[in-house]
Amino acid sequence: MRVVFMGSPDFSVPVLDALVNAGHEIAAVYCQPPRPAGRGKKDRPTPVQQRAEALGLTVRHPTSLKTEEEQQAFADLNADIAVVVAYGLILPQAILDAPKHECLNIHASLLPRWRGAAPIHRAVMAGDSETGVCIMQMEAGLDTGPVLLCDATAIGADDTTGDLHDRLSQMGAKLIVEALAKLDDLVPRPQPDVGVTYADKIDKSEAKVDWTQPATLVDRQIRGLSPFPGAWTILNGDRLKLLHSRLADGAGRPGMALDDRLTIACGRGAVTITRAQRAGKGAQDADTFLRGQAVPAGTQLGE
């Protein structure tokens, strides 16, 4: 098929590769414009742009698709279909209507649960037992379109958002190739009205750990916000990012280290921090971290 691909972050790259490897013709790749990043604040292209250029594909990164000029340029591509995954711009109706088979979106949840911007984070933070990817026909509403295909995966007790991000990206890449191969035979399934939830964008204010919360919630927060933006607490006056944890036995004053192995008391129960990152340093597993900074029993975190 003649495909317009629309995506921007790392999550989208395996999907682009899968479409190319399946033999589809990529008419153009749309992504977010390069933006200042790093210490030098130089414009950095998105991962999708970098990959598309390496593949020799045409790249476009308009700041809006609302103008008649951009909509006509999109229509002139004469695409059979558009595949959209974590693109970052709202698609006006004229864009949705332009391809012969409209636009398909790869969404990282089991719709209608977790429509919106941060479905992977929210699934982990809510303690969901499973998540997945859906191939959805796009319409004007927020992730409301009929679903063509779904695939599910369990959320393990050790899974972080980063773990699921990589797994779901590969699942989405496989599923969209399957969807395009049998598009004419797929029956769109309207989403039910029951079970709708919204995955609001993660706010940085959600990242500070409240040790008075039960351990189950603290553990989900740490794993759900890893690797980005990263849950954090204060240790000896400095911010410490917490990237992985597991539930542990123990009780004590919330935020207090119960041993010298980073087992921290919560409002109910405890968690053991298994991966952390000091400001200006790289992420480290607990053993490596503790060789550089001891945290003896009785140390109070969060103050």
C-alpha positions as a printed NumPy array, in Angstrom:
array([[  0.   ,   0.   ,   0.   ],
       [  0.984,   3.628,  -0.404],
       [  1.311,   4.814,   3.195],
       [  1.747,   8.146,   4.921],
       [  3.452,   7.511,   8.247],
       [  2.877,   9.935,  11.121],
       [  4.857,   9.545,  14.348],
       [  7.579,  11.221,  16.374],
       [  9.165,   9.472,  19.405],
       [ 11.119,   6.254,  19.901],
       [  7.866,   4.337,  20.322],
       [  7.027,   4.97 ,  16.657],
       [ 10.319,   3.882,  15.087],
       [  9.754,   0.087,  15.105],
       [  6.402,   0.683,  13.399],
       [  8.048,   2.613,  10.578],
       [ 10.657,  -0.112,  10.178],
       [  7.964,  -2.797,  10.087],
       [  6.009,  -1.012,   7.351],
       [  9.135,  -0.625,   5.232],
       [ 10.173,  -4.24 ,   5.793],
       [  6.678,  -5.41 ,   4.815],
       [  7.129,  -3.778,   1.411],
       [  4.766,  -0.853,   1.761],
       [  5.573,   2.348,  -0.132],
       [  6.094,   5.228,   2.299],
       [  4.814,   8.306,   0.48 ],
       [  6.005,  10.64 ,   3.245],
       [  6.851,  10.654,   6.937],
       [  5.266,  13.304,   9.146],
       [  6.763,  14.051,  12.548],
       [  7.221,  16.851,  15.065],
       [  9.749,  19.554,  14.097],
       [ 13.278,  19.492,  15.539],
       [ 13.388,  21.186,  18.939],
       [ 16.166,  22.489,  21.209],
       [ 17.627,  19.722,  23.373],
       [ 20.721,  18.904,  25.379],
       [ 23.132,  21.266,  27.069],
       [ 23.76 ,  23.253,  23.919],
       [ 20.024,  23.61 ,  23.225],
       [ 20.614,  22.849,  19.559],
       [ 17.668,  21.726,  17.464],
       [ 17.407,  17.959,  17.617],
       [ 15.267,  15.983,  15.163],
       [ 12.816,  13.431,  16.521],
       [ 13.789,   9.747,  16.532],
       [ 11.348,   9.172,  13.674],
       [ 12.933,  11.9  ,  11.558],
       [ 16.386,  10.461,  12.172],
       [ 15.259,   6.983,  11.183],
       [ 13.27 ,   8.157,   8.156],
       [ 16.209,  10.131,   6.806],
       [ 18.475,   7.115,   7.31 ],
       [ 16.001,   5.132,   5.198],
       [ 15.99 ,   7.815,   2.51 ],
       [ 12.343,   8.732,   3.057],
       [ 10.697,  12.112,   2.524],
       [ 10.185,  13.878,   5.868],
       [  7.737,  16.66 ,   6.646],
       [  7.338,  18.361,  10.009],
       [  4.697,  21.111,   9.812],
       [  3.8  ,  22.892,  13.038],
       [  0.105,  22.622,  12.142],
       [ -2.129,  20.72 ,   9.739],
       [ -4.972,  23.229,   9.895],
       [ -4.032,  25.348,   6.878],
       [ -5.466,  24.696,   3.426],
       [ -1.931,  24.573,   2.038],
       [ -0.845,  21.76 ,   4.363],
       [ -4.077,  19.854,   3.848],
       [ -3.714,  20.065,   0.079],
       [ -0.078,  18.943,   0.285],
       [ -1.213,  15.944,   2.314],
       [ -4.024,  15.115,  -0.131],
       [ -1.614,  15.385,  -3.074],
       [  0.309,  12.393,  -1.706],
       [ -2.56 ,  10.191,  -2.947],
       [ -2.075,   7.767,  -0.088],
       [ -4.001,   4.546,   0.335],
       [ -3.803,   4.918,   4.099],
       [ -2.16 ,   6.896,   6.892],
       [ -0.648,   5.113,   9.885],
       [ -0.456,   7.286,  12.994],
       [  1.4  ,   6.417,  16.194],
       [  2.325,   8.994,  18.852],
       [  2.478,  11.784,  16.274],
       [  1.73 ,  14.749,  18.517],
       [ -0.632,  16.863,  16.396],
       [ -4.411,  16.836,  16.145],
       [ -5.521,  15.672,  12.695],
       [ -8.261,  17.883,  11.182],
       [-11.134,  16.164,   9.4  ],
       [ -9.672,  17.054,   6.001],
       [ -6.538,  15.065,   6.87 ],
       [ -8.557,  12.144,   8.254],
       [-10.587,  11.987,   5.048],
       [ -7.728,  12.31 ,   2.554],
       [ -6.333,   8.745,   2.297],
       [ -8.348,   6.162,   0.389],
       [ -8.744,   4.007,   3.518],
       [ -8.651,   6.923,   5.987],
       [ -6.248,   6.915,   8.937],
       [ -5.344,   4.137,  11.364],
       [ -3.955,   4.836,  14.815],
       [ -1.851,   2.503,  16.954],
       [ -2.847,   3.157,  20.57 ],
       [ -0.986,   1.646,  23.532],
       [ -3.92 ,   0.464,  25.632],
       [ -6.899,  -1.84 ,  25.52 ],
       [ -9.5  ,   0.687,  24.454],
       [-11.737,   2.173,  25.741],
       [ -9.539,   2.032,  28.856],
       [ -6.857,   4.704,  28.914],
       [ -7.707,   6.936,  26.009],
       [ -5.378,   9.904,  25.819],
       [ -1.775,  10.957,  26.217],
       [ -0.143,   8.634,  28.777],
       [ -1.804,   5.21 ,  28.601],
       [  1.277,   3.177,  29.547],
       [  2.127,   5.26 ,  32.605],
       [ -1.469,   5.22 ,  33.805],
       [ -1.9  ,   1.47 ,  33.4  ],
       [  1.118,   0.77 ,  35.623],
       [  0.221,   3.438,  38.173],
       [ -3.344,   2.121,  38.422],
       [ -2.15 ,  -1.432,  39.057],
       [ -3.742,  -2.873,  35.916],
       [ -3.024,  -6.563,  35.384],
       [ -2.79 ,  -6.211,  31.61 ],
       [ -2.556,  -3.709,  28.806],
       [ -2.031,  -3.936,  25.072],
       [ -2.257,  -2.21 ,  21.712],
       [ -5.235,  -1.449,  19.514],
       [ -5.394,  -0.617,  15.82 ],
       [ -8.154,   1.967,  15.594],
       [ -9.892,   3.875,  12.819],
       [ -9.345,   7.539,  13.592],
       [-12.16 ,  10.027,  14.001],
       [-12.527,  13.507,  15.478],
       [-12.908,  12.322,  19.095],
       [-10.001,  11.517,  21.397],
       [ -9.188,   7.846,  20.719],
       [-12.885,   7.09 ,  20.217],
       [-12.792,   5.369,  16.826],
       [-13.784,   1.778,  16.034],
       [-11.16 ,  -0.871,  16.772],
       [ -9.927,  -3.247,  14.062],
       [ -7.408,  -5.386,  15.962],
       [ -6.106,  -5.732,  19.529],
       [ -3.319,  -7.628,  21.249],
       [ -2.857,  -7.878,  25.008],
       [  0.085,  -8.402,  27.347],
       [  0.283,  -8.946,  31.105],
       [  1.766,  -6.25 ,  33.331],
       [  4.205,  -8.028,  35.627],
       [  5.038,  -7.038,  39.183],
       [  8.477,  -5.847,  38.007],
       [  7.387,  -4.059,  34.851],
       [  8.142,  -0.366,  34.457],
       [  6.618,   1.99 ,  31.94 ],
       [  9.905,   1.704,  30.028],
       [  9.601,  -2.09 ,  29.865],
       [  6.04 ,  -1.909,  28.574],
       [  6.889,   0.926,  26.18 ],
       [  9.387,  -1.288,  24.35 ],
       [  7.15 ,  -4.365,  24.401],
       [  4.051,  -2.513,  23.178],
       [  5.999,  -0.74 ,  20.445],
       [  7.043,  -4.09 ,  18.981],
       [  3.513,  -5.447,  19.377],
       [  2.079,  -2.426,  17.577],
       [  4.546,  -2.822,  14.725],
       [  3.551,  -6.455,  14.226],
       [ -0.168,  -5.724,  14.546],
       [ -0.285,  -2.872,  12.013],
       [  1.419,  -5.045,   9.391],
       [ -1.195,  -7.724,  10.067],
       [ -3.991,  -5.144,   9.842],
       [ -2.846,  -3.8  ,   6.479],
       [ -2.442,  -7.319,   5.086],
       [ -6.084,  -8.171,   5.735],
       [ -7.657,  -4.714,   5.842],
       [-10.587,  -5.576,   3.578],
       [-11.588,  -8.477,   5.829],
       [-11.474,  -6.621,   9.151],
       [-14.761,  -5.582,  10.752],
       [-14.544,  -2.322,  12.75 ],
       [-15.769,  -2.808,  16.314],
       [-17.267,   0.3  ,  17.965],
       [-15.857,   0.983,  21.388],
       [-18.276,   0.311,  24.262],
       [-19.478,   3.181,  26.406],
       [-18.696,   1.18 ,  29.549],
       [-15.128,   1.149,  30.857],
       [-13.942,   4.456,  29.386],
       [-11.014,   6.02 ,  31.252],
       [ -8.658,   8.84 ,  30.31 ],
       [ -4.881,   8.796,  30.566],
       [ -4.041,  12.4  ,  31.337],
       [ -0.575,  13.644,  30.496],
       [  1.862,  13.06 ,  33.354],
       [  2.466,  16.208,  35.375],
       [  5.814,  16.636,  37.116],
       [  3.928,  17.351,  40.342],
       [  2.972,  13.664,  40.406],
       [  6.593,  12.554,  40.633],
       [  7.413,  13.369,  44.278],
       [  7.008,  10.264,  46.432],
       [  4.648,  10.562,  49.388],
       [  5.965,   7.936,  51.786],
       [  2.751,   8.053,  53.843],
       [  0.981,   6.27 ,  50.963],
       [  0.622,   2.465,  51.079],
       [  3.583,   0.559,  49.652],
       [  1.507,  -0.774,  46.753],
       [  0.842,   2.783,  45.532],
       [  4.434,   3.914,  46.049],
       [  5.724,   0.897,  44.117],
       [  3.316,   1.574,  41.236],
       [  4.312,   5.243,  41.195],
       [  8.022,   4.409,  41.009],
       [  7.618,   1.817,  38.262],
       [  4.947,   3.821,  36.429],
       [  7.101,   6.937,  36.183],
       [ 10.267,   5.082,  35.157],
       [ 12.274,   6.093,  33.249],
       [ 10.498,   9.407,  32.639],
       [  9.875,  11.699,  34.393],
       [ 11.075,   9.525,  37.283],
       [  9.62 ,   9.424,  40.784],
       [ 11.852,  11.194,  43.281],
       [ 12.519,  11.791,  46.937],
       [ 15.066,  13.679,  49.05 ],
       [ 18.074,  11.873,  50.495],
       [ 20.535,  13.82 ,  52.679],
       [ 19.307,  17.099,  51.195],
       [ 19.647,  16.042,  47.549],
       [ 17.048,  14.85 ,  45.071],
       [ 17.19 ,  11.148,  44.336],
       [ 15.338,   9.67 ,  41.364],
       [ 13.823,   6.254,  42.011],
       [ 13.622,   4.072,  38.9  ],
       [ 12.659,   0.613,  40.124],
       [ 11.296,  -0.98 ,  43.273],
       [  9.589,  -4.05 ,  44.652],
       [  7.259,  -4.633,  47.566],
       [  8.931,  -5.654,  50.813],
       [  8.071,  -6.667,  54.366],
       [  8.523,  -4.23 ,  57.2  ],
       [  7.008,  -1.284,  59.005],
       [  8.222,   1.96 ,  60.473],
       [  8.024,   5.708,  60.166],
       [  7.104,   6.527,  56.549],
       [ 10.253,   7.293,  54.555],
       [ 12.628,   5.636,  57.034],
       [ 15.223,   3.124,  55.856],
       [ 14.512,  -0.181,  57.613],
       [ 17.894,  -1.701,  56.723],
       [ 21.04 ,  -0.803,  54.816],
       [ 19.67 ,  -2.25 ,  51.528],
       [ 17.264,   0.601,  50.617],
       [ 14.144,  -0.95 ,  52.119],
       [ 11.965,   2.061,  52.914],
       [  8.889,   2.139,  55.14 ],
       [  5.652,   3.451,  53.688],
       [  2.342,   4.358,  55.278],
       [  1.507,   0.676,  55.139],
       [  4.163,  -1.867,  54.244],
       [  7.516,  -1.106,  52.626],
       [  9.334,  -1.049,  49.298],
       [ 12.896,  -1.915,  48.388],
       [ 14.5  ,   0.46 ,  45.9  ],
       [ 16.356,  -1.608,  43.301],
       [ 17.464,   1.143,  40.898],
       [ 18.146,   4.826,  41.549],
       [ 19.84 ,   7.879,  40.104],
       [ 21.536,  10.777,  41.866],
       [ 21.408,  14.242,  40.338],
       [ 24.018,  14.583,  37.592],
       [ 24.81 ,  10.86 ,  37.652],
       [ 23.725,   7.871,  35.605],
       [ 21.146,   5.342,  36.728],
       [ 22.537,   2.591,  38.973],
       [ 21.29 ,  -0.663,  40.436],
       [ 20.984,  -0.669,  44.195],
       [ 24.26 ,  -2.518,  44.893],
       [ 26.29 ,  -0.074,  42.805],
       [ 24.477,   2.91 ,  44.282],
       [ 25.108,   1.786,  47.866],
       [ 28.824,   1.308,  47.213],
       [ 28.986,   5.012,  46.47 ],
       [ 26.568,   6.231,  49.124],
       [ 25.605,   4.263,  52.209],
       [ 22.026,   4.517,  53.427],
       [ 22.072,   2.973,  56.91 ],
       [ 18.957,   1.857,  58.768],
       [ 17.202,   4.827,  60.34 ],
       [ 18.006,   7.227,  57.488],
       [ 14.998,   9.402,  56.754],
       [ 14.071,   9.982,  53.115],
       [ 11.827,  12.755,  51.907],
       [ 13.195,  15.444,  54.22 ]])
